[in-house]
Amino acid sequence: MEEDWSAVGKAIKSRSRELGLRQRELAERSQVSQAIIREIENHTVERRRSTRTLEALSLALEWHPGHLAALLYGRKPLTPGQTGDPTDTILSRLEAIQDRLDDISDRLDDLASTTLRRDQR
């Protein structure tokens, strides 16, 4: 699979700007040297980077740990909290169902309360 280091560099630059981070600050947050960050951002030295480097940068940029690795390989990055596991979808659907059930329950309680008051008159 072809690697797209240019996409990784652009994403780092863009996100750093969004968060108001300078390279030095990103280096401190991620524990990745400023020289490596500069190389990746400017796409000056193309070489294999460790998964840990990309994870550290992703986390420092407040992304999912696999965000930059996904971009590198042309995949859609996950959002924070997602694992890529099919249970993520199931859990989000269950949460939506639970929210809907809570709403229905509240409405039924309101209806029962209104009916009770009317019957007491």
N, C-alpha and C positions, 0 to 999 in steps of 0.2 A: 504494500500500500504506500502510495506517495505521501510524503510529509509536506505540509504547508507551513513552513516557518514564518513566511511573510504574514499569514493570517494571525499567527501567535503574536508576532511583534506588534502588529496593528492593534490587536485586542488589548495588549498590555499598555500601550501608549494611550489608547482611548480611555480605558478604565482608570488609569492613573490620573489622567486629566479630570475625569468625572469625580474622583475622590479627592482631588487636589493634592496628590502625592508627587513628590519629586523622586528621581531615581534613588537618591541617597536614602530617603524615607522608606521607599519600597524595599531597598536592600536591607535596611534595619528590620523591618517587619517580617520579611521572608527569610532572613538569614542567607540570602543569595548575594554573591558579590555584585557590586555596582557594575563592574566590568562585564560580567555575564549578562546582566540585564541590558546594558547598552548594546552588546553584541546581538542579543535577541531582538530588541526593539528596532535596531537599525539594520538588521539582517546582514551584518558585515562578516560574521564568521559562521558558516553553516557547519555545524557538527552536532552529533548526537548528544542530547542532554538527558540526565537521569530523570526518571519518573518523579523522584523526590523533589527535584528542582522545580518541575512544572507544578507539582502539588503545592509546594511552599509558596510559589508565586500566586497560584490560584487562590489559596486561602488568604494570603496577604491582601489580595484584591477583592476579598469578601465574596468569592465565588465558591461553587462546589469544588472539592479537591481535584476532580477529573476534568474541570472545565477546559483548561488549556490543552490537555492531552486530546480531548475530543476535537477541538479546533484543528490541532495538528494533523489529525487523521480524517478531517472532513466530516466529522459526525456532529450532530446537534448536542450541545452541552446540556447537562442536567442542571436543574436549579438547586439551590441549597435545600437540603432535607430529602431530596430524591436519591434513591440508590440505584435506579435502573432496574430494580426487581419488579416483576409484575404485581407484587403485592402493593406497591406504591399506588397503582391505579385502583386496585380493589379498596385499599384503605381510604383513598380520597372519595370514592363513590359511597362507601359506608358512612363517612362523615357527612356527606350531602344528604343521605337518607335519614340519618339521625337528626340533622338540622330540620328537615322537612317534618319528621315525626314530632319533634318538639313544637314546631309551629302549629301542627294539627291539634296536638294535645292542648296547647294554650287556647286555641279557638274553641275547642270543645268545652274547656273549663269556663270560658267566657259565656258560651251559649247556655251551659247548665246553670250558671249563676244568674243570668238574665231570666231564664225560665223559672227558676226557684223564686226570685223576687216577684215576678208577675203572678205566680200562683199564690203567693202569700198575701196578695192584696185582696 
